[in-house]
Amino acid sequence: MALLNRITPCLWFNGHAEQAVTFYTNVFENSRVLKTTYYGPGLPVPEGTVLTIDFELDGNPFTALNGGGEFTFDEAVSFQIICRDQAESDHYWGRLTDGGQESQCGWLRDRFGLSWQVFPEELNTLLEDPDPERSHRATQAMLMMRRIDLDVVRRAADGT
């Protein structure tokens, strides 16, 4: 018996599930489409239209649903991409903001309206520094940013 994942995010799209999955699987390495289902006859959507797509992003399971326009994404839910370094963070930031919108503190909305937080893992170390003054300076620097610039946060933490 195959082991099932206990939690799989289901992303609701208004007819754009195929485009979104193609976009996301091109942004993230180790990604693939697993299964696609289609609407059948007698439904309010044309027969043969994509209903769901099960896919993986960097090995993590997701489902995309063409559910209609009743629901949209908002910033109450976002996906974090904790990156190895500044270069990887910049890579994902650039890819996901292409056609999307920058926000603050490493947050963005992609072209489909889905929210992401993109930052190098060292950011957490700086924000959680045991020296409260270093932590405060790092936090203040981060709060002024859209895309996280780790060098600027480091210098702020150091007081330089």
Contacts in CASP RR format, 6 or more apart in sequence:
PFRMAT RR
TARGET T0000
AUTHOR 0000-0000-0000
METHOD contacts of the structure
MODEL  1
MALLNRITPCLWFNGHAEQAVTFYTNVFENSRVLKTTYYGPGLPVPEGTV
LTIDFELDGNPFTALNGGGEFTFDEAVSFQIICRDQAESDHYWGRLTDGG
QESQCGWLRDRFGLSWQVFPEELNTLLEDPDPERSHRATQAMLMMRRIDL
DVVRRAADGT
5 61 0 8 1.000
8 54 0 8 1.000
8 61 0 8 1.000
8 62 0 8 1.000
8 63 0 8 1.000
9 61 0 8 1.000
9 62 0 8 1.000
9 63 0 8 1.000
9 79 0 8 1.000
10 62 0 8 1.000
10 63 0 8 1.000
10 64 0 8 1.000
10 65 0 8 1.000
11 17 0 8 1.000
11 20 0 8 1.000
11 62 0 8 1.000
11 63 0 8 1.000
11 64 0 8 1.000
11 65 0 8 1.000
11 73 0 8 1.000
11 114 0 8 1.000
12 65 0 8 1.000
12 67 0 8 1.000
12 68 0 8 1.000
12 71 0 8 1.000
12 73 0 8 1.000
13 20 0 8 1.000
13 64 0 8 1.000
13 65 0 8 1.000
13 66 0 8 1.000
13 67 0 8 1.000
13 68 0 8 1.000
13 112 0 8 1.000
14 66 0 8 1.000
14 67 0 8 1.000
14 68 0 8 1.000
14 69 0 8 1.000
14 72 0 8 1.000
15 49 0 8 1.000
15 50 0 8 1.000
15 66 0 8 1.000
15 67 0 8 1.000
15 68 0 8 1.000
16 66 0 8 1.000
16 112 0 8 1.000
17 50 0 8 1.000
17 52 0 8 1.000
17 53 0 8 1.000
17 64 0 8 1.000
17 65 0 8 1.000
17 66 0 8 1.000
18 50 0 8 1.000
18 53 0 8 1.000
18 64 0 8 1.000
19 112 0 8 1.000
20 64 0 8 1.000
20 112 0 8 1.000
20 114 0 8 1.000
21 33 0 8 1.000
21 53 0 8 1.000
21 55 0 8 1.000
21 64 0 8 1.000
23 110 0 8 1.000
23 111 0 8 1.000
23 112 0 8 1.000
24 31 0 8 1.000
24 55 0 8 1.000
24 57 0 8 1.000
24 62 0 8 1.000
25 31 0 8 1.000
25 32 0 8 1.000
25 33 0 8 1.000
25 55 0 8 1.000
25 57 0 8 1.000
27 57 0 8 1.000
27 92 0 8 1.000
27 95 0 8 1.000
27 96 0 8 1.000
28 57 0 8 1.000
28 58 0 8 1.000
29 58 0 8 1.000
30 56 0 8 1.000
30 58 0 8 1.000
30 59 0 8 1.000
31 55 0 8 1.000
31 56 0 8 1.000
31 57 0 8 1.000
31 58 0 8 1.000
31 59 0 8 1.000
32 55 0 8 1.000
32 56 0 8 1.000
33 53 0 8 1.000
33 54 0 8 1.000
33 55 0 8 1.000
34 54 0 8 1.000
34 55 0 8 1.000
34 56 0 8 1.000
34 61 0 8 1.000
35 52 0 8 1.000
35 53 0 8 1.000
35 54 0 8 1.000
36 50 0 8 1.000
36 52 0 8 1.000
36 53 0 8 1.000
36 54 0 8 1.000
37 50 0 8 1.000
37 51 0 8 1.000
37 52 0 8 1.000
37 53 0 8 1.000
38 47 0 8 1.000
38 48 0 8 1.000
38 49 0 8 1.000
38 50 0 8 1.000
38 51 0 8 1.000
39 45 0 8 1.000
39 46 0 8 1.000
39 47 0 8 1.000
39 48 0 8 1.000
39 49 0 8 1.000
39 50 0 8 1.000
39 51 0 8 1.000
39 66 0 8 1.000
40 47 0 8 1.000
40 48 0 8 1.000
41 47 0 8 1.000
45 51 0 8 1.000
45 66 0 8 1.000
49 66 0 8 1.000
50 66 0 8 1.000
51 65 0 8 1.000
51 66 0 8 1.000
52 63 0 8 1.000
52 64 0 8 1.000
52 65 0 8 1.000
52 66 0 8 1.000
53 63 0 8 1.000
53 64 0 8 1.000
54 61 0 8 1.000
54 62 0 8 1.000
54 63 0 8 1.000
55 61 0 8 1.000
55 62 0 8 1.000
55 63 0 8 1.000
55 64 0 8 1.000
56 62 0 8 1.000
72 113 0 8 1.000
73 109 0 8 1.000
73 112 0 8 1.000
73 113 0 8 1.000
73 114 0 8 1.000
73 115 0 8 1.000
74 115 0 8 1.000
75 103 0 8 1.000
75 107 0 8 1.000
75 109 0 8 1.000
75 115 0 8 1.000
77 115 0 8 1.000
78 107 0 8 1.000
78 114 0 8 1.000
78 115 0 8 1.000
78 116 0 8 1.000
78 117 0 8 1.000
79 114 0 8 1.000
79 115 0 8 1.000
79 116 0 8 1.000
79 117 0 8 1.000
80 116 0 8 1.000
80 117 0 8 1.000
80 118 0 8 1.000
80 119 0 8 1.000
81 89 0 8 1.000
81 92 0 8 1.000
81 116 0 8 1.000
81 117 0 8 1.000
81 118 0 8 1.000
81 119 0 8 1.000
82 119 0 8 1.000
82 120 0 8 1.000
82 121 0 8 1.000
82 124 0 8 1.000
83 89 0 8 1.000
83 91 0 8 1.000
83 92 0 8 1.000
83 118 0 8 1.000
83 119 0 8 1.000
83 120 0 8 1.000
83 121 0 8 1.000
84 120 0 8 1.000
84 121 0 8 1.000
85 120 0 8 1.000
85 122 0 8 1.000
85 150 0 8 1.000
86 120 0 8 1.000
86 149 0 8 1.000
86 150 0 8 1.000
86 151 0 8 1.000
88 120 0 8 1.000
89 118 0 8 1.000
89 119 0 8 1.000
89 120 0 8 1.000
89 147 0 8 1.000
89 148 0 8 1.000
89 150 0 8 1.000
90 147 0 8 1.000
92 116 0 8 1.000
92 118 0 8 1.000
93 106 0 8 1.000
93 108 0 8 1.000
93 118 0 8 1.000
93 147 0 8 1.000
93 148 0 8 1.000
96 108 0 8 1.000
96 110 0 8 1.000
96 116 0 8 1.000
96 118 0 8 1.000
97 108 0 8 1.000
97 110 0 8 1.000
98 111 0 8 1.000
99 110 0 8 1.000
99 111 0 8 1.000
100 108 0 8 1.000
100 109 0 8 1.000
100 110 0 8 1.000
100 111 0 8 1.000
100 113 0 8 1.000
101 108 0 8 1.000
101 109 0 8 1.000
102 108 0 8 1.000
102 146 0 8 1.000
102 147 0 8 1.000
103 109 0 8 1.000
103 115 0 8 1.000
103 146 0 8 1.000
104 143 0 8 1.000
104 145 0 8 1.000
104 146 0 8 1.000
105 117 0 8 1.000
105 142 0 8 1.000
105 143 0 8 1.000
105 145 0 8 1.000
105 146 0 8 1.000
105 148 0 8 1.000
106 117 0 8 1.000
106 118 0 8 1.000
106 119 0 8 1.000
106 145 0 8 1.000
106 146 0 8 1.000
106 147 0 8 1.000
106 148 0 8 1.000
107 115 0 8 1.000
107 116 0 8 1.000
107 117 0 8 1.000
108 115 0 8 1.000
108 116 0 8 1.000
108 118 0 8 1.000
108 146 0 8 1.000
109 115 0 8 1.000
109 116 0 8 1.000
110 116 0 8 1.000
118 147 0 8 1.000
118 148 0 8 1.000
119 148 0 8 1.000
120 148 0 8 1.000
120 150 0 8 1.000
122 150 0 8 1.000
122 154 0 8 1.000
123 138 0 8 1.000
123 142 0 8 1.000
123 148 0 8 1.000
123 150 0 8 1.000
123 153 0 8 1.000
126 134 0 8 1.000
126 135 0 8 1.000
126 138 0 8 1.000
126 153 0 8 1.000
126 154 0 8 1.000
126 157 0 8 1.000
127 135 0 8 1.000
127 138 0 8 1.000
127 139 0 8 1.000
127 142 0 8 1.000
128 135 0 8 1.000
129 135 0 8 1.000
129 138 0 8 1.000
129 157 0 8 1.000
134 157 0 8 1.000
134 158 0 8 1.000
135 157 0 8 1.000
137 156 0 8 1.000
137 157 0 8 1.000
137 158 0 8 1.000
137 159 0 8 1.000
138 153 0 8 1.000
138 154 0 8 1.000
138 156 0 8 1.000
138 157 0 8 1.000
140 156 0 8 1.000
141 152 0 8 1.000
141 153 0 8 1.000
141 155 0 8 1.000
141 156 0 8 1.000
141 157 0 8 1.000
142 148 0 8 1.000
142 153 0 8 1.000
145 152 0 8 1.000
145 153 0 8 1.000
END
